[in-house]
Amino acid sequence: MRATDLLTTAVGNTFRSKTRTILTILAIFVGAFTLTITNGLGTGINRFIDSTVASFGASDVLTVTKAEASTGSGPRQYDPDAVSSKQGGAIRPGGGSISVTALTPDDITAITATAGVVKVEPVRSVTADYIQYNGGTRYVASVGTLVAGQTLQLAAGAAPEDADATPEVAIPQELVTPLGFADAADAVGATATIAVSDPLHEQHTVTARITGVTEAAFATGTSVTPNAALTDALFAVQNAGVPQGQLDRYSSVDAWVATDATTAQIDEVKSTLSAEGYTATTVSDQLGTFTAVINGIVLVLNAFAIIALLAASFGIVNTLLMSVQERTREIGLMKAMGMGSGRVFTLFSLEAVFIGFLGSAIGALAAIGVGTVVSARLATSLFADLPGLDLIAFDPVSILVTTLVVMGIAFLAGTLPAARAAGADPVESLRYE
């Protein structure tokens, strides 16, 4: 019997006992469906991280700070060199305010001299009082600082240009209607007023052209994004009257390494800076914990799917053992006519694999259909504020691997019945009633 004949016969034999086979396929379907959905969940979230969150900075930029001051719950000693670092605010990932030791010009010189570092720029912090358009209502707003290499997610317009000497700003969607604009496109090109207070609490205003409107993703709703010219102007009026020596104190700096630097080389730079009393992190470091948690959840869900598949494998064993018993005389006849034990083993193994294929294929197709619909509904309701998020996305390679895994489990489950059929004595099988 040729290979094609074996395959055709195996497919035909699969549904001799339709009810038993369908129940077994349904058991496999549950495991394959769950496995496909959970993998799709991991794929969707990780794609969102890559396309949106990972745009928070370039891979060749390190955020460098000095040793953090004590953040315990009890009293801590006063540190005259400590400054507040709003890591994250609205733009920088990490969020929250912490106390760090201020970086001085000497620190910047030391970081610049570190082997592997090609450029260093201090990060200047600006605290705004409000933003206003055309003399209208004033709204509280924070001023975010772009992580080097960040790509803004825009609903309209373009990102502020650092190369432009004119103050420019991008405002968030949440401020569009309150400020008095009809929509995001209407805001582009308008002039907004941003107010800051100096150390003597005297308020100063700076006007800037709105170049774009940022989408609401992981950013705080009322954070505006300035270009370098606007940051300079706000920083200058905010620190009016402050001695120059006090101005040159920064919570963090951005340090560039070579664009072609390897992971090992970046790690070496981080180790060198750590030995000198600094803490250096990349965007990947900041996102690593979040990604690890997501992958951990997916692995746990996959474990439940594998358990369901293992339970289904017992159904395959039962189905094929019953089939071997019912076809004992047929097996004896096939062997009496010259079919070898290997061919018999292959025939029953193919039946098991075909059952696994049907269950996994139907489960994968159902998962794709359900996942696509659910993801689309969530994108317009619960996750409407996270543009670009497809909660459940499907990778063809992942689906193929899942199908092959299920077929492999089915093959292993079918080896016992197949081995029993292959080892049957033809004479005794022909006598079986």
N, C-alpha and C positions, 0 to 999 in steps of 0.2 A: 504494500500500500504506500503510495507516494505521499509526500508531505502535504500537498494540497488536499488529497483525499482524506488524510487524517484530520485536517482542520475542518473540512466540510462535514465529516462524520461527527466530530466533536460538537460542532455548532448544532447539528441536527439532534444529537442525543441530549443536549442541555435541557430541552423543554419536553422531554418525555413525561416528566412529572411536573406539570406546569405550576401547580400550587406551591409545592415544596421549593422549586427553583425561584419563583417570584418572591416568596418570603425571604429566602436567602439573599436575593438581590436587594430587597428593601433594607435588610440589615446592613449590607455593605453601603447602600445609598446614604444611610444616616451618618456613618463615619466619614465617607468621602465628602458629603455636603458640609459637615462641620469643619473638616480639614481645609476645604477650599475657602470657606467663609473666613476662617481665622487667619489663613495666609493672606487673603485679600485685605483683611483689616490691617495687618502689619505692613503690607505693601502700600496701602493708601496713606497711612499715617507717615511712613518713612519717606514717601514721595513728597508729601506736604512739607516735611522737615527740610528735605533737600531743596525744594523749589522756593519756599517762603522763608522759613526760619534760618536756613543756611545762608540766605542772602544778607544776614546780619553782619557779614564781614568776610574779608579775604583770608585765604588759608595761610598767606605769608606774613600775617600781621599778628604780633603778640601784644596783649594788654598787660602792661607792667605796673605793679604797685609795690609799695614797701610793706614790711611786715605789719599786719593788722593789729590795731590796739585790741585789748581784751574786750570780748563781747559777752562775757558771762552775765548771769542774772544779778549778781551781787555788785556792790560798789567797786569802782575801779579808780586807779590813781589818775590824776590829771596829767595829761601829756601836752605840753605847749606846742608840740609839732604835729599834733593830730588834726586832721581835717575830715570833713564829711565827704564821703564818696557816694554819689547817687548812681551806683552801678546799675544800669538798666534804665531807670526813670521810665521813659516810654520807648526808647529805641534800643538801648544797649541791653542784651539779654542778661538775666541774672536778677534784676530788680532789687528794690530796697536800698536803704541807706546804711552804710557801715562806716566805722571810723578807721582811717588808715593814717600812717605817718606821712606827712607831706613830702613830696619829691621836690628837691631844690635844683638849681642849676648844676651844682656839683654832682647830684645824682644823675641828671640827664647826661652830663659829660661821661660819667662812669658807664652808663648803659650804652651810650654811643660807642665807647671804646671796647665793648664786649665783642669777642670774636664771633663773627656770623651776623652781627647786626649791621645793616647798611644805612638805616635812617631812623631818627627818633623825632616824634612830634608830641608836645604836651597836649593833654586834653583839658580844655578850659570849660568850666561850668558856669552856666548863666541861669539865674532864677528870675523868671518873669512875674509881673504882677497881674497883667491881663492882656487880652488882645481885643481889638475893636476895629470895626469897619464903618467908614463914612459917618463917624460921629454917633453911631448907634449904641446898642447895649454892650457893656464891657463884660467879657467872659474870662474866667480864670483859665490860664494856659501854662503849660510847662514847656521848656525849650529842650528838646532832645538833641543829643549829639550823635552823629552818625559814626558807627564803627567803621574804621578804614576798610574800603572795599564794599561797603553795604550797597545794595540795590533796593531802592524804595519800591514798594508795591503801590502803583498809582491807579486811582479811579478816573482821573482826568489830568491833562496837562503833562508837564515834565518835572523832573527833579531839579532843585536849585543847583546852579552851576558855581562851583568854588572858584573857577577861573574868572567869573564875572565880578567886576569891581562894584557893581550895584547890589545893595542888599536885596536878597530874594528869600522867599520862604514857601514851604509846602504846608498846607493846613490839613487836618484830618477831616474825614467825612462828617464826623459828629458835630463839627462846628459850622458846617456849610449853611444849613438852614437857620440856626440861631443867629448867625452873623448877618443874615439878611439876603443871602443868595438864593436864587431860584433852584439851582442844582450845582453839581460839581463843575460842570463846564462854565457856568456863569461866573464862578469864583476866579477862574484862571485869568490873569491879566489885571485883576483889581489890586488896589493898594490897601494894605492892612497896617494898623498902628499897634506896636508892641511896647508896653511900659515896663520899666524896671526901676528899682529904688537903689540909691547909693547908700553907703554906710551911715550917712546922716539922715536917712529916711526921706530924702528928697527924691521925688519921682521924675524920671526922664522918659521920653518917648522916642521911638525910632520907627520910621516908616519903611516898609518893604513891599516889593511886588510879589504877589502870589503867583507862583509858576505852576503849581500842581496841587492836587488833592490826593492824600494818601488813603488807601483802603484800611478799614479796621480789621486788623489781624491780631498780632500779639502786642500791638502798641497800645499805650494808654490813650483813651479817647480824645483827650484835649492836649496832646503834645504836638507842637509845631516843629518843623525841621528847617533850620536856617542854612544858608550857605556861609562860606568863610567870611565874606564881607559883613553880613549881618551879625554873625557871632562876634567879630571884632568890634563892631559898633556897640552892641549890647554890653560886651565885656568892659569896654572903655568907660561907658557912662555908669555902669554898675559899680565900678571901682574908682570912681572919681574921688580924688583926694587921698587915695591909699598910697603909702610909700612904695616905691618900686621894689624894694626888698621883700615886701609882703605880697606883691603881685606874683612874684616868681615862685609860687608854691602851688603844686598841682597834686591832685589825688591820684592821677594815673597818667601814663604816657603810652602812645602807640609806637611800637618798635617793629620796623620792617626787617625781614630777612630776605635772602635772595629768592626770586620767584620760582627758581628751579630747585630750591632746597628740599632735600628728602626729609621724611619723617624723623629719621635718626638724627639728621643735622639740626632740625628744629628742637628735638629733645635735648640735644647737647647744649644748645643755646639756653634753653630753659634751666638746665642743670647748673650751668655757669652762673646765670643770674640768681638762682636760688642760693648758691654758695656765697654770693655777694650780699645776701640779705633782701633780695627782691622776689616777688611772686609773678610769674609770667604764665599767661593762659592764652590759648587760641580759641576760636569759635567752636572748633571740634571738641575741645575740653569742656566748654560750657554746655554744649548740647549732648555730650556723651552720656550723662546720667539719665537725661530724659529719654534718649534713644534706647538705653539699656533697659529702662523700666518697660517701655513699649514692647521690646523684643521678649522680655521676660514674661509679660502677660500673654503674648502670642504663643510662646512655648508651652505655658501652662494649659491654654485652651487646646493647643495641638495634642497635648498629652491625653486629654479627655477624648479627642477624636480617635487617637490611636487605640485607646482602650475599647472604644466602640467597634473599631475594625477588628481588634483581636477577638471580641465577642462574636462578631460576624463570622470570623474564620471557623469557629466551632460549628456554625451553621453549614459552612461549606463541607467540613469534614462529615457531618451527619448526612448531608444531601448526597455526597458521593459514596459514602459507605452503604447507604440504602440502595443507591444505584448499582453498586457492585453486586450486592446481594440479589437484587432483582434480575440482574443480567448475567448471573453465574453461568447458565447454560450457553448464553451467547458468547461469553468470554471463552468458555471451553471450546466452542465451535471455531472461533477465530484462531485460537492457538492450534487446534487440530488441523486447520487449513494452512498452517505455516506461518502465522503471524508470531513474531518473536516477542519475548517478554518486554523488550525495550520499546517496541511499537505500542504494546498494550499500555505500558506506563505512560508513554507520551500522549496517547489518546485521552486517558483520564486526566492527565495533567492539563491538557489543553482545555478540557471542559471546565476545570477549576479556574484557569486563567480567563476564560471567556466570561464566566460568571463574575469574576472580579472586574473585568473590563466593563461589562454592562453596568454594574453597580457604581463604579467610579465615574464612568462617562455620564450617566444620568444624574448622579450627585453633583458633578462639576457643572453641568449645564444648568441644573436647577439653582445652584449656588450663584452662578453668574447672573441669572435672571433676577433672583431675589435680591442679591447684593447690589445690582445696578439700580433697581427701583428704590430700594431703601436709601442708598447713598444719594440719589437724586432728590428724594423727598427731604432728607435731612439737610442737604445743601441749601434748600430754600426755606427751611424752618429753623430747626435747632441750631444749625451751624451757619446761618446766614451771615453772621459777622466774621466768618473765617473764609473769605473768598479764596477759591483755588483748592479747597479741601474736598477731595473725594474720599470719604471715610473708608469705603471698601473699593479697592481697585484690584484688578486682576492682571497678573503677569503670565503670559503664555507658557514660559519656561516652568514657572512654579506649578501651573496646572498640569503640565505634562509630567513633571516629576511626581506630583501627587498621584496621578493615574498609574504611573509605573510602580510606585510604592504599593498601592492597593493591589495591583496585579501580582506583584511579588509576594505579598502576604497571602493572596489567594493560591498562588502556586505552592507555597510552603504548606498551606493547609491541605492541599490536595495530594501531597506526597504520600501520606499514609494510605488513603484509599487506593491511589494509583499503584503503590507498591504491593498492596494486597491483591489487586487485580492481576498485576504482572506475575506474581508468584503463585497464582492459582494453578493447580494441576488440571490439565485438560480432560483427563479421563474422569476424575472425580467431579469436575464441573459439569460434564455431559450427563452424569448420573444424577445431578442435583434436581430435586423436585421443588 
